[in-house]
Amino acid sequence: MTIFVKNKYTLHIDEFKFKCCIGKKGSTKKKKEGDNKTPRGTFKIEHLYFRKDRMEKPLTMLKCIQIKKNMGWCNDIRFPKKYNKFIKIEKKIKHEKLKRKDHKYDLLIPIKYNFKKPIIGQGSCIFIHLTKDYKPTAGCVALKEKDFMIMLKLIKKNSTIKIF
């Protein structure tokens, strides 16, 4: 099963078409940390992270991980061993906090971009997450919650996302 992001406003899965948003500056083959662009290419996806304090565990074939207060994703180029990896939050390490006050990360799936052997500075924290208003992201792909929930029922552990 492949998730297709063919332009900055449309995500396709099978016959389903959802409105989405991507990075403020569009998509690129040459992603850099902080460039506000979504990486182009075909990538595997990770597990589903969700806020149990805000919703029931969703129906999905993905492994589900409950988001806790101390969970983050490292975007700090000074820490090569932790860069673009899930971490337990430490003050000295720059990170994307997963438990947020807003609802963007109530549901999120990391996209395995620059993932296995991350190259420092080529981009981190690329997720599929929630949006309420379709405002452009810092590089992620975002959907409304109702569409995200439908997507979760369609995708599997071995699903990929292809971003054009």
N, C-alpha and C positions, 0 to 999 in steps of 0.2 A: 504494500500500500504506500503510495507516494502522495505527499501533500505538495501542491504546486502553488507558488506565489509568483504569478505571471507578471504582475505590475504592482505598483505601490498601494493599490486599493482592493485587490481581489485574491482570495485564497480558494483553491479548488481541491476537493477530495471526492473522487468518483464523480457522481452527478451533482454533488453539492457544491454550491458557490457561496462563499461568505465574503462580506466586506471586511477589510482588514486595514492596518496601517503598518508602515515600516519606518526606517530611519529618516530623520529630517532631511538628509541630503541624498536620499535615494539608495540605490544598491551599487556595489562595486566588487571587482575582482581583487582589488588591492586594499583591503581593509587595514586600518590602523587604529590603535587604541584612541578613543575619544573623538573620532572623525564624524560621528553621527550618521554613519552609513551602515546599511545591512549587507553582510557578505553574500556574494553571488556564488552559486554552486549547489551541489547535492550533498547533503549531510545526514548522518544518522541522528536520532533523537535520544534523549536520556529518559529518566524516570519522570513521573508526575510529582511535583511538590505541591502540597495544598494546606490551607489553613483550617484545621479541624475546629478551631474556636469560632469560625465563621460559616462553616458549611459541613454537610455530611461528606464522607469519602465518596468521590464520584464513581460512577460505573465505567470501568475501563479495563483493558487488558494490560495496561502499563503497570509497573511496580509503583505503588503509592508511598510517598514519604511525607510524614506530617511536619510542617514547618514549625520550628521552635525558635525562641527568642535569640539564642546564640548562634544561629545559622547564617552564613554568608557565602559569597562567591568572590574569590580574590581577583582584583583587577590591578594589583600593585606590581609594577615592573621591577621593583627592587627585590622581589621574592620569587625568583625563577622556579623554584620547586613547588610553589603554591599557585603560581599564576594560572588563571582560568580554571581553577578547581574549586570544588565545594570545600569550605573551611569552617572551623569553629572560630567565631569572631575574636580577634585580638586587636587591641587599640592601635598598636604600631603598624598594622597591615591595612592598607586601603582595600575596601571591599564594597560589594553591593549587598546591602542588608536584605535578607529574604522576608523577615517579618516586619512589614511596613504598616504605617498608619493608614495610608490610602489602600485601595483594594486591588492595585495592579498585580500584585503577586499572591493573591488569594489562591490562584491556580497558575502554575508555571511549569514549562518543560524546557530544560536546557537543550539548545541545538548544539550538536557536537562539531562546532566550528573551531579550528585551532585547538583541538581537544587532546588527542593522544600524546603527542610530544609538542606542547604549546611553544610557539615562537614568541618570545617576549616582544610586546608592542604591536603585535598583529591583530589584537582585538580579543576581548573576553566578555563574559556575561551576556552572551547572545541567547535570548530566551524567546519562547512563544509565551505570551502572558496576556493579561486582561486589559481592556480599555473601556472607558465609558463614553468617550467623545471622538475617537479616531484621530486624536492629535498625533503627529509624527513622533516616533520614538528616538532613543539614542542609538538605535541599531537593531533593536528587536523586532519581532513580528507580533502584533497585538490584535486581539479579537474581542467582541462582546461576549459576556459570560454564556449566554444561551447558545451561541455558535461554538464556543469552546467546548461546552458540554456535549454537543452533537459530535464534534471532532473526536472527543475522547472515546466515544462509542465505536467509531470507525477505525481508528488507528490501532496498531499492534506494536510490540516491542521492537520488531525489525522494520518498522515504517521509516521512511526517509522524508526529508523536506528538500524540495528543489526550488531555489530562489533564482529568478531571472533578473 
